[in-house]
Each structure stands twice: as structure tokens, then as C-alpha cells.
Amino acid sequence: MEKLRYERPVINKIKAGVPDKFGMSTRINTITEIEGIPVKDIIKGYGSPVFVLSESKIRDTYHEAYRAFSTRYPKIQFSWSYKTNYLDAVCKIYHSEGSWAEVVSGFEYDKAIANDVDGGKILFNGPDKSDADLIKAIENKSFIHIDHFDELYSIIRISGNLKLKAKVAIRVNMDTGIYPQWDRFGFNYENGEAWNALNRIMLSNNLELVGLHTHIGTYILSANAYGIAASKLSELAVRVHRKFNHHIKYIDMGGGFASKNTLKGAYLPGKDTCPSFDDYAESITSAIINSEIQPDHLPTLFLETGRAMIDDAAYILGTVLANKRLTSARRSTIVDIGINCHWSLMIIGH
Ligand SMILES: Cc1ncc(COP(=O)(O)O)c(C=O)c1O
């Protein structure tokens, strides 16, 4: 066994784990290995600092999320949120599990195509789609999630010129009891904007309304908020059917589930305070199946879960460069890690 290095003694004030007025202490437990591979070996092979992602943890979390939803609802489709992590190796793990791609820019759209995702399995979100992006998406039969009226009119113009029917959904923002409300993106539910957009789509010859989308925020600690959002989207689907005899093919609940990490200043550990996939799934699926949507026309439930799917699988390893004592007598450590790190990457797979 390797001889342990001498470490000078330090005096630590005992904290029994009770949060003080600043929340839980931000002490981070050190780890010496990841999935059986010693941290030292990883650093020796890949340098320091280095990001490490665990493929098996990614797959396990995906399976857990899929189980929670698919046992409660018959038609589930996850779509990997490229912006959350668009490393090709990471995206390909999700695609190999059956995830489609959710993209928010021409850059991400091209990345999904380069990762062999069929155009018909791409959800195109975001408020900034160029004409060239829209042409590509219409030709590839991707699902375009319209953000605002100017985009709606551009799609009507472009699909008319192309003489092709664009497959579209609208992004809807709404009051779900989460404040401040995320109303920057999409059409508002309460003021009638979303209903107005849906009527315009239904009256256009060039557009096929396929879905309804929302993304209510991120690290949302209330599963109930998702139930409210799913009820509102279901209600829109019912209204579209009543007025136009048209069935919505999917409801997309976006992302925003809280991951299990503890945010700085939080009073209790994330794993104790954050809802589980089961909690979110219960709330969303109850709202849809208890709505007035006809059972033989249940829409597919799309999920664009990002952080809750990958946070636990990622590590950053680094090296202590020096120790210092600050004028306040606090101990300070200089490390080679920062949130701006763009160095090496290792993916531990099987
Ligand atoms: C439209 C959309 N979908 C999905 C996500 C992923 O969200 P999260 O990582 O919170 O699950 C985001 C993140 O901002 C988003 O804007």
C-alpha cells in the first residue's frame, strides 16, 4: 500500500449538519475513484483538469426516467436537449436509447443531422430560426415549435414558396404558480395569444398542426406546476378538436426537472428536497389522462429533460496547486479547476 502523505493538522469547527443562516455548508466530499477507476490514473492518462462523464450513469438515469413515465402513460418519447450537453458522444448515448433530438439553433440542428438523427425526429425550438433553418426543417419534415407571430408568418410564406406542408407546434407560456413567470418565449395561454396562434395555423393551407409545447423553467421544485401546465395544454388540444375536428399528435412538456445536486445556499440536500421522476410523471400523466382528450386519441408525451438526466453523471477532476491562509485566517486552496474549463474530456463507457 502506498505510504500516506503527511498532512498538517487543521482545526475545524464542528458543524453537526444543521444549516446555518446561509444554508448547508458547501463542503464537498472528496472522491478517489469513479466507477472503480482511480482518479489519479485518470489524471495521469488525460491530464488535469479533466471532465469525466459516466456512460453507465447516463444510461441508468435515462432508464429510471423512462420507467417512471412509461409505466404511467402509453406513449412516451424523450428528446435529448442538445443545449444541455451537445458533445457528440453524449448525444449518441441518448439516441442509442431511443431519444430524439431537441435543438434551439441552426448549429444544433446540423449537429443532430451529423449524429444521424432523422430529420423527422428533430424538435426545433428557439426564437431565432433563420429562413435557411426553416427551409431545412420543412424539407426534412422536422417538428418546428413556433415561438412568436413573426416566425409563424415566415413559415406560412416559406412553406407556400416551397409548396410543402410544414409540421408545426406552438410553444405556450403560462401561469403555473412559478414566479417569475417564464413568458419570454412562446405564446401566452391566459391572454389568448396561444389560442389566436392555433387558429391562424389551422386556417393556413401550408401548415399541419402536430403538437403543443411548453417549457416552464429549470430546476422546478414543484411537480404540481407540471400538472397545471399539462392541464392547460390538454385543454387547448380539446378546444382544437372541438372547433376544427383535428387531433393533436403530441404534448411536449419541455425540460426543467430538478437534478439531485444541492444548489449553493440550499438548506437541505438536493436528494431530499427535489421531486423524483415518479413525482413529475404522476403529476403530468394524471393531468393528461384525466382531461377531456378522447382515450383513442391520446397524444404522445414528449419530454426534453436535460439537467436531471445528466448532472449526476458528470465530474470535473483537478489538482491542488497551493494552499494559502487569508488575512481573515480562513484557509484557501488554489486549484486548476474553474467553470470556464475547456480542456480534456473522458467518457467512461462499457
Ligand atoms: C426548450 C427547452 N427544452 C429543454 C430544456 C432543458 O431544460 P432542463 O435542463 O432544465 O431540463 C431547456 C433548457 O433551457 C429548454 O429551453
The ligand as an SDF file (V2000), in Angstrom:
LIG
                    3D

 16 16  0  0  0  0  0  0  0  0999 V2000
  -36.9200   24.4480  -24.7320 C   0  0  0  0  0  0  0  0  0  0  0  0
  -36.0920   23.7500  -23.7160 C   0  0  0  0  0  0  0  0  0  0  0  0
  -36.2270   22.4140  -23.5700 N   0  0  0  0  0  0  0  0  0  0  0  0
  -35.4730   21.7290  -22.6680 C   0  0  0  0  0  0  0  0  0  0  0  0
  -34.5400   22.3700  -21.8660 C   0  0  0  0  0  0  0  0  0  0  0  0
  -33.7650   21.5590  -20.8500 C   0  0  0  0  0  0  0  0  0  0  0  0
  -34.0680   22.0230  -19.6020 O   0  0  0  0  0  0  0  0  0  0  0  0
  -33.5390   21.3260  -18.2510 P   0  0  0  0  0  0  0  0  0  0  0  0
  -32.0580   21.1610  -18.4150 O   0  0  0  0  0  0  0  0  0  0  0  0
  -33.8940   22.2890  -17.1740 O   0  0  0  0  0  0  0  0  0  0  0  0
  -34.2540   20.0090  -18.1360 O   0  0  0  0  0  0  0  0  0  0  0  0
  -34.3820   23.7600  -21.9890 C   0  0  0  0  0  0  0  0  0  0  0  0
  -33.4070   24.4920  -21.1380 C   0  0  0  0  0  0  0  0  0  0  0  0
  -33.3890   25.6790  -21.0120 O   0  0  0  0  0  0  0  0  0  0  0  0
  -35.1690   24.4710  -22.9320 C   0  0  0  0  0  0  0  0  0  0  0  0
  -35.0650   25.8070  -23.0800 O   0  0  0  0  0  0  0  0  0  0  0  0
  1  2  1  0
  2  3  1  0
  2 15  2  0
  3  4  2  0
  4  5  1  0
  5  6  1  0
  5 12  2  0
  6  7  1  0
  7  8  1  0
  8  9  2  0
  8 10  1  0
  8 11  1  0
 12 13  1  0
 12 15  1  0
 13 14  2  0
 15 16  1  0
M  END
$$$$
